[in-house]
Each structure stands twice: as structure tokens, then as C-alpha cells.
């Protein structure tokens, strides 16, 4: 195992953003498969999180009281106050997977839905210039077969102004504010689940697709991604996307401003979707908005914690099952979650719990 070190990111590497909790969960699972586990079985356990750091037991030495902390913001620096080891997320992935720094960097970008952003100077990072209608129009001139193979009609693709960036090999999704003004362009790599959002783009201050529904509906389905919004449109379900897993206070205010009085949570059918449902309800319940939840054919966290066939709205659309989805009250959903044999091992009071 490596001794104390600090390894830089390497020249020319781009800034990346990941869901650090998801990465740490994966590293914990990988650690259990490694030869090091027998010598240090507590690594990545006993997690305690706050807005700035996630503390846990160190993977570089055996301990029973967590002294190893990882920052929740880029570049995700870590430091152990006990053994003194320090570095960044790439170093940590390199250590657990026993691969080189460059291979670890590639793995983070490839496997954790990282967001690549340009390397701007600090002055530009503090401003946001937005996007022009001309840029959106130019991208719309092109189309890639990937998006057409997702079960989406040409009418839907035209309505949501979907295009293609030949330079980045990415599908383009124009994101507009409530009044329809262009804010930024979300890009999705055609070869893997890899999203590009411009640096400082105010993604937590918009709800993708809400501008199309403003003044027309009083209830919406809340999904995670742009493709799920388009999938719901195919099934005549009004939907907006968080462009992430967490509903922000600003996004909630947008729902209120748009006159929405009922939301149906339709987040991904996985561990993070369950946590997103719990967090969203905690926020929405402080308002008068009614909350319901989509009941997937097999629900992660209730029926299983293994592989599920239908993970999101697009999976259901491709299977011809989106139009007939079942919706339950949030209380019914939460009761089923509490009664599940999996709940106590995964969640506690709406917050993620370590497996021991």
C-alpha cells in the first residue's frame, strides 16, 4: 500500500465534477473485493457527512474511529488526521483500483457520469454569458441516430430543439428559463453516459422543460434527465428535469411560480433516486404542493437492491410501459419503503446508512 503522498492532477487535465457520495460507495464495494480488505475491513465505513466534508475510516490504515475526510467539492481532496496521508479523488481511485493516476483519471470521467467543463480563468468563471438562439439553431441542423434510437419521435425532437454537436460528438439539449429565454446547452456524449454542462451554468436555477408547461398544467412529473422529459412527452406526461438528483430551493420556487400544485416524483429507480425522493419530499412538504411517487414495476429499495430492468422513464418508454405507469401517494411509497426488508440496511431517517 502507498505511503503518505500528494499527487498533482497533471498538466492539461480538465476540471471534473462528480457525485462524490456515489464514487465513495463504489470504492467501498471495490475495497471489499480487494486483498487489502482482510487487513483493513473498516475502510470507507462509519461515514459522517456535512456540506463540506465526508468523514469515514481510512483506507490507508486500519482504524475504528473515522479520521479520514474527503472534500465534497472539486478537486475532492482527502486527508487522514491519523496517518497523515493526503491527496485528491484521482489518487484515491488509483489506490483502491491499483491502477495508474492517468488510468484512474480516465475511470472517474468514464464511470461516474462526470461533467467536463472548459478551463476558464477565474474572472470568467465568476460570470455567466449564457447562450444565443443562433447557437441553438446551428446545432439543430444536425441529428445523431443515438437520440432517434431512444424511442423519440421527430415531432418531439423538433419541439425540444434537440440537435447534435459534431465537434464534441454530443446530443444538444437547449435549456431555457421559465419565460423561454435560452440559458445554456446541456450536452450528452453519444458513446457513454457522460454529460457536459458549461462551467457556472445555473443548472440549479432552472427546470428543464418547465417553459413548455408554464400556464398550461398544474401538475408535473419530476425526472432527473432531459431524455426522461422527452420520453414523458411521448407518453403525454407533463415532465420537468432537475438535471441532477436533487431538487433545489430555487427550483421549488419555480414550481410555485408556475402554479404547480401537485408533483409526481419520477426519479431514477436506484439508490440515489430513493434518496432523491426522500430529500425532495422533505423540501416540498413545507409548501402546499401535493406529492406523489411513480411506482416502478420493480422498485429499488422496496422489492430489491439488485439490478432492476427499468431504471428510468426512457427504459419504460422503450418497453412500451410508460403510458401505464402506476402512481401512489408519498405516504404509501414511504410506508412500503419502511416495511421493506432492505430499508434498515440502506437508509435511516431518510439519510444513507453505511453497511457494516
C-alpha positions as CSV (number, residue, x, y, z in Angstrom):
1,X,0.0,0.0,0.0
2,X,1.2,3.5,-0.7
3,X,2.6,5.8,2.0
4,X,1.8,9.4,2.6
5,X,1.7,11.5,-0.6
6,X,0.2,14.3,-2.5
7,X,0.0,13.8,-6.3
8,X,-1.0,16.7,-8.6
9,X,-3.6,16.4,-11.2
10,X,-1.2,16.5,-14.2
11,X,-0.9,19.2,-16.8
12,X,-3.7,19.8,-19.2
13,X,-6.3,17.8,-17.3
14,X,-9.8,19.3,-17.3
15,X,-11.9,20.1,-14.3
16,X,-14.4,17.4,-13.5
17,X,-17.5,17.2,-11.2
18,X,-18.9,14.0,-9.8
19,X,-21.4,12.8,-7.2
20,X,-18.8,12.2,-4.5
21,X,-21.0,10.1,-2.4
22,X,-21.7,7.7,-5.3
23,X,-18.0,7.4,-6.0
24,X,-17.2,6.6,-2.4
25,X,-19.9,3.9,-2.4
26,X,-18.3,2.3,-5.4
27,X,-14.9,2.5,-3.8
28,X,-16.2,0.9,-0.7
29,X,-17.6,-2.0,-2.7
30,X,-14.4,-2.4,-4.7
31,X,-12.4,-2.4,-1.4
32,X,-14.4,-5.4,-0.1
33,X,-13.3,-7.3,-3.2
34,X,-9.6,-6.4,-2.8
35,X,-6.8,-8.3,-1.0
36,X,-6.5,-5.4,1.4
37,X,-9.9,-5.8,2.9
38,X,-8.8,-8.6,5.3
39,X,-6.2,-6.3,6.8
40,X,-8.4,-3.2,6.9
41,X,-12.2,-4.2,6.9
42,X,-13.3,-0.8,8.3
43,X,-12.2,1.3,5.3
44,X,-14.9,3.6,3.9
45,X,-17.3,2.7,6.8
46,X,-18.8,4.8,9.6
47,X,-19.4,7.7,7.3
48,X,-20.4,11.1,8.7
49,X,-21.2,13.8,6.2
50,X,-21.7,17.6,6.2
51,X,-21.9,20.2,3.5
52,X,-18.1,20.4,3.2
53,X,-16.6,17.0,4.0
54,X,-17.4,13.3,4.3
55,X,-15.6,11.6,7.1
56,X,-15.0,7.9,7.3
57,X,-12.5,5.2,8.3
58,X,-9.2,5.5,6.4
59,X,-8.4,3.1,3.6
60,X,-4.7,3.6,4.1
61,X,-4.5,2.2,7.7
62,X,-6.8,0.3,10.0
63,X,-8.9,2.3,12.5
64,X,-12.2,2.1,14.3
65,X,-12.8,5.8,14.7
66,X,-13.1,7.8,11.4
67,X,-10.3,10.2,10.9
68,X,-10.2,10.2,7.1
69,X,-12.0,13.1,5.4
70,X,-12.9,13.8,1.7
71,X,-14.0,17.2,0.5
72,X,-17.4,17.4,-1.2
73,X,-16.2,19.9,-3.8
74,X,-13.6,19.8,-6.6
75,X,-10.8,18.6,-6.6
76,X,-12.2,16.4,-3.8
77,X,-9.1,16.5,-1.6
78,X,-8.7,13.9,1.2
79,X,-6.6,13.9,4.3
80,X,-6.3,11.5,7.2
81,X,-5.7,13.2,10.5
82,X,-4.4,10.0,12.0
83,X,-1.8,8.6,9.5
84,X,-1.3,11.9,7.6
85,X,-2.0,10.6,4.1
86,X,-3.4,13.2,1.7
87,X,-4.2,13.6,-2.0
88,X,-7.2,14.0,-4.3
89,X,-10.0,11.8,-5.6
90,X,-7.9,10.5,-8.5
91,X,-5.2,9.4,-6.0
92,X,-7.9,7.6,-4.0
93,X,-9.3,5.8,-7.1
94,X,-5.8,4.9,-8.1
95,X,-5.1,3.4,-4.7
96,X,-8.3,1.3,-4.4
97,X,-8.2,0.0,-8.0
98,X,-4.4,-0.4,-8.0
99,X,-4.1,1.5,-11.3
100,X,-2.0,4.5,-12.5
101,X,-3.0,8.1,-11.9
102,X,-3.9,8.6,-15.6
103,X,-6.0,5.5,-15.7
104,X,-7.8,6.5,-12.5
105,X,-8.5,9.9,-14.0
106,X,-10.0,8.3,-17.1
107,X,-12.1,5.9,-14.9
108,X,-13.6,8.8,-13.0
109,X,-14.6,10.6,-16.2
110,X,-15.9,7.4,-17.8
111,X,-17.7,5.6,-15.0
112,X,-19.1,8.3,-12.7
113,X,-21.1,10.5,-15.1
114,X,-18.6,13.3,-14.6
115,X,-19.2,16.7,-16.1
116,X,-16.4,18.1,-18.2
117,X,-16.1,21.9,-18.2
118,X,-13.7,24.2,-20.1
119,X,-10.7,25.6,-18.3
120,X,-11.7,29.2,-17.8
121,X,-9.7,31.8,-15.9
122,X,-11.1,32.9,-12.5
123,X,-12.6,36.2,-13.8
124,X,-14.7,34.4,-16.5
125,X,-15.8,31.8,-14.0
126,X,-17.5,34.4,-11.9
127,X,-19.7,35.5,-14.9
128,X,-22.2,33.6,-17.0
129,X,-22.7,34.8,-20.5
130,X,-25.5,32.3,-21.5
131,X,-26.1,31.0,-25.0
132,X,-27.6,32.5,-28.1
133,X,-30.5,31.5,-30.3
134,X,-28.1,31.2,-33.2
135,X,-26.0,28.6,-31.4
136,X,-29.1,26.6,-30.7
137,X,-30.3,26.8,-34.3
138,X,-26.9,25.8,-35.7
139,X,-26.9,22.6,-33.5
140,X,-30.5,21.8,-34.6
141,X,-29.3,21.4,-38.2
142,X,-27.7,18.1,-37.3
143,X,-29.1,14.9,-35.8
144,X,-27.5,11.8,-34.5
145,X,-29.0,8.3,-34.6
146,X,-28.5,7.8,-30.9
147,X,-31.3,10.1,-29.9
148,X,-33.6,8.6,-32.6
149,X,-33.0,5.2,-31.2
150,X,-34.3,6.2,-27.8
151,X,-37.9,5.8,-29.0
152,X,-38.4,9.6,-29.6
153,X,-40.4,10.9,-32.5
154,X,-39.2,13.6,-34.8
155,X,-42.0,15.8,-33.6
156,X,-40.7,15.6,-30.0
157,X,-37.1,16.2,-31.1
158,X,-38.2,19.3,-33.0
159,X,-40.3,20.6,-30.2
160,X,-37.5,20.4,-27.7
161,X,-35.0,21.7,-30.2
162,X,-32.7,18.7,-30.0
163,X,-29.5,18.9,-32.1
164,X,-26.0,17.5,-32.4
165,X,-22.5,18.9,-31.8
166,X,-20.2,17.2,-34.3
167,X,-17.1,18.6,-32.6
168,X,-17.9,17.1,-29.2
169,X,-19.9,14.1,-30.5
170,X,-22.7,15.1,-28.2
171,X,-26.5,15.4,-28.3
172,X,-27.5,19.0,-27.5
173,X,-30.5,20.0,-25.3
174,X,-31.2,23.7,-25.1
175,X,-32.1,24.7,-21.5
176,X,-34.4,27.7,-21.2
177,X,-35.8,29.6,-18.2
178,X,-39.4,29.9,-17.3
179,X,-40.1,32.6,-19.8
180,X,-38.3,30.6,-22.6
181,X,-35.1,32.6,-22.7
182,X,-32.0,30.4,-23.5
183,X,-29.8,29.8,-20.5
184,X,-27.3,27.1,-21.5
185,X,-26.9,24.0,-23.6
186,X,-26.7,20.6,-22.0
187,X,-24.7,18.0,-24.0
188,X,-24.8,14.3,-23.8
189,X,-22.0,12.2,-25.2
190,X,-23.3,9.7,-27.7
191,X,-20.9,6.9,-26.7
192,X,-21.5,6.8,-23.0
193,X,-23.5,8.3,-20.1
194,X,-21.4,11.4,-20.0
195,X,-22.9,14.9,-19.6
196,X,-21.4,18.3,-20.3
197,X,-22.6,21.4,-18.6
198,X,-20.8,24.7,-19.0
199,X,-18.9,26.0,-16.0
200,X,-21.0,28.2,-13.8
201,X,-24.2,27.4,-15.8
202,X,-27.0,27.9,-13.3
203,X,-28.5,24.4,-13.5
204,X,-30.0,24.6,-10.0
205,X,-31.9,27.7,-11.0
206,X,-33.8,26.1,-13.9
207,X,-36.1,23.2,-14.5
208,X,-35.6,21.7,-17.9
209,X,-38.9,21.7,-19.9
210,X,-40.9,23.9,-17.5
211,X,-41.1,26.7,-20.0
212,X,-43.2,24.4,-22.3
213,X,-45.7,23.8,-19.5
214,X,-45.9,27.2,-17.9
215,X,-49.5,28.3,-17.7
216,X,-50.8,25.1,-19.2
217,X,-50.7,22.5,-16.4
218,X,-50.9,22.5,-12.6
219,X,-49.2,19.1,-12.0
220,X,-45.9,17.7,-13.3
221,X,-43.7,14.7,-13.2
222,X,-40.2,15.4,-11.8
223,X,-37.4,13.4,-13.5
224,X,-33.7,13.6,-13.4
225,X,-32.6,13.9,-17.0
226,X,-33.5,15.7,-20.3
227,X,-34.1,12.4,-22.2
228,X,-36.7,11.4,-19.5
229,X,-38.6,14.7,-20.1
230,X,-38.8,13.8,-23.8
231,X,-39.8,10.3,-23.0
232,X,-42.6,11.5,-20.8
233,X,-43.8,13.9,-23.6
234,X,-44.1,10.9,-25.9
235,X,-46.5,9.3,-23.3
236,X,-48.4,12.6,-22.9
237,X,-47.0,13.1,-19.3
238,X,-46.0,16.7,-18.5
239,X,-42.5,16.5,-17.0
240,X,-39.6,18.7,-15.9
241,X,-36.0,17.6,-15.2
242,X,-33.7,18.5,-12.3
243,X,-30.6,17.9,-14.4
244,X,-29.4,16.0,-11.4
245,X,-30.6,14.1,-8.4
246,X,-31.5,16.9,-6.0
247,X,-34.4,19.4,-6.0
248,X,-33.1,22.8,-5.1
249,X,-34.9,25.6,-3.2
250,X,-34.8,27.8,-6.3
251,X,-36.3,25.0,-8.4
252,X,-39.1,24.6,-5.9
253,X,-39.8,28.3,-6.1
254,X,-40.1,27.9,-9.9
255,X,-42.7,25.2,-9.5
256,X,-44.7,27.5,-7.2
257,X,-44.3,30.5,-9.6
258,X,-45.6,28.3,-12.4
259,X,-48.7,27.4,-10.4
260,X,-47.9,23.8,-9.9
261,X,-50.0,22.3,-7.1
262,X,-49.0,18.6,-7.5
263,X,-45.8,16.9,-8.4
264,X,-45.2,13.2,-9.1
265,X,-41.6,12.2,-8.3
266,X,-40.2,10.1,-11.1
267,X,-36.5,9.9,-10.3
268,X,-34.3,7.1,-11.4
269,X,-35.1,3.6,-10.0
270,X,-31.9,3.2,-8.0
271,X,-30.3,4.0,-4.6
272,X,-29.8,7.7,-5.4
273,X,-33.3,8.0,-6.8
274,X,-34.7,6.8,-3.5
275,X,-32.6,9.3,-1.6
276,X,-33.7,12.0,-4.0
277,X,-37.3,11.2,-3.4
278,X,-36.8,11.5,0.4
279,X,-34.9,14.7,0.1
280,X,-37.4,16.2,-2.4
281,X,-40.4,15.4,-0.2
282,X,-38.6,16.9,2.8
283,X,-38.3,20.2,0.9
284,X,-41.7,20.2,-0.9
285,X,-43.6,19.2,2.2
286,X,-43.0,22.7,3.6
287,X,-45.3,24.0,0.9
288,X,-48.9,23.3,-0.1
289,X,-47.8,21.2,-3.1
290,X,-49.1,17.7,-3.1
291,X,-46.6,14.9,-3.6
292,X,-47.0,11.5,-5.3
293,X,-44.4,9.0,-6.5
294,X,-44.2,6.7,-9.6
295,X,-44.3,3.1,-8.7
296,X,-41.9,1.2,-10.9
297,X,-42.8,-2.4,-11.9
298,X,-39.9,-3.5,-9.6
299,X,-38.8,-0.8,-7.1
300,X,-35.3,-0.4,-6.0
301,X,-35.1,-0.3,-2.2
302,X,-38.5,-1.9,-1.8
303,X,-38.5,-5.0,-3.9
304,X,-34.8,-5.4,-4.4
305,X,-31.4,-3.7,-4.0
306,X,-30.0,-5.6,-7.0
307,X,-30.3,-4.9,-10.8
308,X,-33.7,-3.5,-12.0
309,X,-34.9,-3.8,-15.6
310,X,-36.5,-0.4,-15.7
311,X,-34.3,2.4,-14.3
312,X,-35.9,5.5,-15.7
313,X,-38.7,6.9,-17.9
314,X,-36.8,6.1,-21.2
315,X,-36.5,2.5,-20.2
316,X,-40.2,2.3,-19.7
317,X,-40.9,4.1,-22.9
318,X,-38.8,1.7,-24.9
319,X,-40.6,-1.2,-23.3
320,X,-44.0,0.2,-24.1
321,X,-44.9,0.6,-20.4
322,X,-44.6,4.3,-19.8
323,X,-48.2,5.2,-20.5
324,X,-49.5,2.7,-18.0
325,X,-47.3,3.6,-15.0
326,X,-48.8,3.4,-11.6
327,X,-48.7,6.4,-9.2
328,X,-49.1,6.2,-5.4
329,X,-49.2,8.8,-2.6
330,X,-45.9,9.7,-1.0
331,X,-47.1,8.2,2.3
332,X,-47.9,4.9,0.6
333,X,-44.5,4.9,-1.0
334,X,-42.7,5.8,2.2
335,X,-44.6,3.1,4.1
336,X,-43.6,0.5,1.6
337,X,-40.0,1.6,1.9
338,X,-40.1,1.4,5.7
339,X,-41.6,-2.0,5.6
340,X,-39.1,-3.3,3.1
341,X,-36.5,-5.8,4.4
342,X,-33.9,-3.7,2.7
343,X,-34.7,-0.4,4.3
344,X,-32.9,-0.7,7.6
345,X,-29.7,-1.8,5.9
346,X,-29.6,1.1,3.4
347,X,-31.5,4.1,4.9
348,X,-32.1,5.6,8.3
349,X,-34.4,8.5,8.8
350,X,-34.1,9.4,5.1
351,X,-30.3,9.5,5.1
352,X,-28.0,7.0,3.7
353,X,-26.5,4.5,6.2
354,X,-23.3,2.5,6.0
355,X,-23.4,-1.2,5.6
356,X,-21.4,-2.7,8.5
